[in-house]
Amino acid sequence: MSMLARHPSMTSLNTQHDAPQHPGDTPLMLAVRWRRVEIVKKLVTLPGVDLKTRDREGRGLMDVAIWGCVV
């Protein structure tokens, strides 16, 4: 997580990912998608992390959790 926080493209923990496979995923969405429970637990405790975030396709965290790596 410390590497993530220092990455030059990260302006906030809600910065959206630009990869074609998962357009608009935030770090929290990626952690949920890949079922990294410990990272999810840490991210949700940080101030400013948006739990109502949506990717560019309109999917929220629950959608990502249900579909995970399948989509």
N, C-alpha and C positions, 0 to 999 in steps of 0.2 A: 504494500500500500504506500509505503514511503516513496518508492520509485514512481508510482502513479501520480502522487501529489506533486512531484518535482518535474514531471514530463512537461516540455515546453508548450504542448498543445492544450494543456489543461489550464483553463482560466478559472474553473470552479469544479466542484465535484459533480456538477450537473451538466458538464460539457458533453455534448452528443458526439458519438463515434461516427466516423465517416465511411467505415468499411461497407462495401456493397452488400455483404451478407446480412448485416444487421444495422441498416441505416438509422441513425438517431438514437442508438442505445447509449445510455449513460453508464458510468462505471458500476452503479448499483444494478442496472438492468443486466449488464454482462455477468456480474457475480451471481445474480439469480438464474440467468440462462444456463450457466455452467455449473450451477448447484454448489457454489463455493460458500457454504453456510457460515464459516468463520468470518469470511470477508463481509458477507451480508450483515452479520451481527455487528461488526465494527462500523460499517458505513452508516447503518441506520441510527447510530448514536451520535454521529457528527452533526454539528449545527449547520443548517443550511441545505442539507441533503433533501431533495424533493421526492417525497414518497408518492406523489400524484403524477409523476413524470409520465410522458407518453413518447413513444418513438415516432418516426416520421410516417409510419403506417397507422398510427393511432392506437397501438397496443400499449397497455399499462403493465405494471409489475405483475399483476395476477395473470394476465394473458401470457406473459413471458414465462412465469413459473409453471403454468399448465403445459405450454408447448415446449419449453426448454430448447434443447438443441434440435428438435425435430423440424422447426420452421426454418 
